Amino acid sequence: MPDHTSPPDKRATIYDVAAEANVSPSTVSRAFSKPSRVNSETAERIRQVAERLGYRTNPLARALTTSRTHMIALVIADITNPVYAEIVRGAQEAAMSGEYTTVLIDAQESDRLERAAIERAMSTVDGIVLASSRMSDSAIRMFAKQRPVVVLNRAISDVPCVVTDNPRGVRRVAEHLGELGHDHITYVSGPQASWPNGTRWRALLEAGMELEIKVRQIGPFSPTIEGGERAAVELFARPATAVLAFNDQMAIGLIRGLNRMGVDVPGDVSIVGFDNIPAADIVTPGLTTVAAPLYAEGSAATRHLLTMIRGAHGHTGRPMVLPVRLVIRRSTATRNPSPGRARSPWVRQRPRPNPAARLS
């Protein structure tokens, strides 16, 4: 049999594989697009030849005959936010197990950029996972009419959704702070267009009424460390003994900003975050936070999307709710009873003298 191995600078084609495997090009095509219609021994021989020749199917060309590209889009709000790392990993591994490739889209916290990117990708993907979308409900419904769509961290009645148990997480935060003697909680809010942001604030209002804890809200702020540092300035002007931040990045920014102004965490103020990103266990003091099952979110949403692509009906009406848990670290402590009596609250500490400076 002649050697049909392609030279290094020439990409193997379907015709090279067909000649080497002694089958027709159409049989090679069916072996990759509809393997059930090809004899198992023949299909295995074709796959071995294709691997030896370095042949790879073109998903866009295959889509012309199968109407599928075997690619899905995963849209995240901000690629620099570490909360999305585990979501992306869970989604990608679920997609790979279903023989799908994931196209990652960074919306940069912009509904306009998010919508434009999805419109460009629409013709090349079989379905879309929206993680923390900033688009309106109507825009999401419009895309859901064109491709299978699953939404993460957002509840839309007629679109399949996967959410974490935000109310339960906030309730556990309020109970924890109440047990530490705090009777006021300040919520540092994130983006106004964020569905979890509104959900967490409403849950805190409800928990406050039930537990007889007063609550207030400041913000909105960017869901970043820098946003938390800006929030620290406002919080310094209006002191609090307990704070729940929209996410861990903001909570870490709060700790950094308040520490620079001489405010002790948790001595003067207890701070709680949301998400349990890796940095929550590294920052000093360690951050008390609500741990969300981020990997499970990405995996569950993607697996459900793949069933929809294959013809199943999406589960609408009530979202899939994943459990959360409170991780208690050292950023929360018993309320200091002295502010307002023994001393003014949050008095700026004077910098301590450096003995080494006098020796130089």
N, C-alpha and C positions, 0 to 999 in steps of 0.2 A: 504494500500500500504506500503511495507517495506521501512524503512528509509535507503536510499542509500548515505546519507551524508558522505563524506570521513572524516576520523580522521584528526586532525590538522597536523600530520606529514606525511600524504600521499597526494600526489598531485592528484586532480581529473582528470580523463581521459575522453575521448570521450564516452567510454562504460558506465561510471557512469552517464553521462548526458543522454545517450540514454535510460538507464534503468529507470531513474527517470522520464523522459518525456514520457516514453512508446512509443518510436519510435526506428527505427533502427539506428545504428551508421552512416550509409551512409546518412541518412536524417539529422542528426546533422551536418555532414560535409558540406552538401549542404546548410544548413541554414546559415553557416558562409561564405562559398566561393561563392555560387551562390544563394542568398536569393530569387531571382525572380522565382526560380524553386521549391520553397516550399510554401505551403499554409501559408498565412500571420498569421493566428491564431496559426498554428503549430510552425512557426518560432518564434513568440513572446514567446510562452510557452518554447521553447528550450532556448531562450536567458535568460529568467527568471530563469530557472533551472541552467543554466551555471553560472549565477551571484551568485546564492545562494550557489552553490558548490565550487565557486572560480575557475571554469574552465577557462583557457585561451588558445586560439589557438596558435599553434606553427607556426610562419610565414614561417620557412624553410620547415616544413613538408607540410604546405598548398601549398607552391610553387611547390611541386612535382606534384600536380594535377591541379593547376591553372596557373603555370608558373610565378606567381608573389609572391613577398615576402611582398609587401606593405611597403617597406622601400626604402628611397632615401638617397643618400650621398650628404652632403653639405661640400664642400672643401673650406677652407679659408686659406689665406696666413700666418696669424700670430694671434693666439688666444689671445695674450696679447695686440693686437691693439684694442682700444675701438671702432674704426670705424665699426668693425664687429658685435658688440653687437646688434644693431638694425637690421642689415641684417639677422642675425641668428634668431632673434625674429620674423621678418616678414616671413621668410622661414618656421620656425617651425609652426607658427599658420596657415599658408596656408596648410601645409602638414597635420596637425591635422584635419583641416576641411574637408580634402579629405580622412580621415582615413588612413593616412600614418605616419610612424615613421621616424624621421630624424637621420641619423648617421653623426656625426660631425667629420671631418678630419682636423687636423692642419698641414699644410705643412711646417711651420717654415721657410718661405721665401726660400724654396729650391725646385727647379723643380725636382730634383732626388727623394727627400722624397715624394713629391706630387705624382709623377708617380707610385712609389712603393706602396704607400698606396691605390691608386685607383685600381691598379692591384689586390691587396689582397681583396678589397671590391667588385669587379666587379660581382662576382658570387652571392652575397647576396643582391644586391640592384636592383631596377627596373629602376632607372635613377639617373642622377648626375647633381648637380648645382655647377659650378666652379666659385668661387668668387675671382676675382683678381688673376687668375692663372699665375704662372711663367713658365709654360710649353710652348713649341714651338707650333705654329699653327698646324704643322703636327702631333704632339703627341695628341693634342686635337681632331683633325679630326679622328685619329685612334680610340680613345675611343668612339667618336660619331657614329662610324659604328657598335659598339657593344651594346651600350645602348643609350637611349634618353639622350641628354646632352643640357643644357642651360648654357651659359657663361655670367657672370656678369663683368662689367667694362672692357670689351674687345670686339673688333669688328672683327669677322671672317666671311667672306662672305658666307660660306656654312654651318654655324652652328648658331642656334638661339641665339641671344645675347640681353642683356639688359644693356644699358649704361646711364650715366648721361650726360647732355649737357655741357661737359667740355669747348668747345670753347666759349659758351655764358658766362659761369662763369668767365673764364679768361678775356674775353672782359670787363665784368663789373668791374673786379679788375683794369684793365688798365685805364678804364674811371674814376674810383673813384680816383686813385692815380694821374692821370693827372689833374683832377679838383682841387686837393690839391697842385698843382704846381710842382710835381715830373716829371722830364724829363728823368730820368734813372731808370730802374727797374732791380734788380738782381733776377734771378730765382734760388732757391736752389733745386737742383734736387734730386729725390728719386732713387729707384732701376732701373738699366738700363733695366731689363727685364720687368718692369712695363709698360703696354700699356698706362694707364692714364698719366704716367710721360712724355712719348714722345708726347702724344696728347696735354698736357698742355703747353709744351715748344713750339711746333709748333704754337699753338694758340696765345701765347704771342709774338712770332716773327711777326705773321700777324697783331696782334693788334698794336704792336709797330710801324710797317711801316705805318699803316693807321692813327694812332694818333700822329705820329712824336715823339715817345718816344724811346729812345735808350734802348736796353735790352742786358743782358749778362747772362751766366749760370755758376754756380759753382757746383761742385759735380762730381759724385753721392755720396750720403750719405745714411746711413741706415734710414728708415722711422720711427724713434723713437725719443724720447726726447734726448737720448744720441747722436744720429746722428745729431740733431739740435745743440747740444752743441759743437760738433766737427766742424760743419759748422760755428759757431760763431767765432772760432779761425781764419778760413780762411777769413771770412768777415771782421774781425777786421784789418787784414793786407791789405785788399782791400775794404775800406769803401764804403758804398752806402747810399742813403737817403730813398730808398724804396725797399722792398723785398717781393717776393711771394714765399712761401715755398710749397713744394710738398704736405704736409698735415699738419694738426693741431699739431700733436705731434712734428714734426720738428720745427714748428713755436714757440711752447712753449719752446722747447730746445734752440732755438735762443734767445728768450727773457731772459731766465735764464742765458745763457752763456754771452750775451752782458752786462747784468746788472752787473755781477760779474767783468767785465772789465771796468766798469764805463761808459758804453754807455747807454744813456737814450732812452727808447722807450715810446712814439713816438717822443720825442724832437729831437733826433739825427737821428733816422731812423724809418720809418713806416714799420710794418710787417703785412702781410696777410697770412692766412692759407687756408686750403681746407678741408671740410667735416662737420664742425660744430659739433664736438664731445662735450659732456657735459662739459669737462674741459675748453673749449674755453670761457665759460661764467664765469669761476671761477678764472682763472689765472689773475694776475695783471700786466699790464692793460688788460682789457677784449680784447679778440682777434677778430679782424675783419676777417671774413672768408666766404668762399663760402659754403652755406648749401646744402648738397645733400640729396635727399629723401631716406635715407638708408633703412627704414622699407619697403617702397614701392618697392625698388629694390628686396629685398629678397622675398617679397610676390609675385610680378609680375613674377619673374623668376620661382618660385616654382609652381604657378598656371599654367603657360605655360608648364612646365615639366609634370605635371599631365595629361594635355590634350594630350600630346604626348604619354605618357604611355598607355593611353586609346585608342590610335589609330589615333589621329589627326596628320596632317603633321605640322612640326615645321616651324615657319616663318623665312626664311633665306633671304639673299640678303641685306636687310637694317635692322640694329638693332632697337629695341624699345628704343627710347630716352626719358628719364625722365627729367623734368625741374629742374633748380637750382635757387638759389637766393643769393644775397650778403647780409650778415648780418654785419652791420657796428657797431663796438665797439670802444674802446679807444686806440687800438694799432696803429691807423693811424691818422695822423694830417698834417696840412699844412707844406710844406717843409721849413726847417730852411735855410734862405738865407745866414747866417753868415759863415758856414764852408768854409775854404779856404781864408777868408778875415779877419774877426774879430778875428778868432782863428783857430788853426789847427783842422781839422776834427777829431772827436772822441778822444779828449785828455783825457787820463785817469784821473779820478777825484781822488784827494787825500782823504783818509778816514778822516772823521770828528773826532776830539778828543772827547773822552767820559768823560764828567765832573765827572761822578761817579768814574772813575778810579783814579782821583787825591785824592779822599776822602778816599780811602781804604788803 
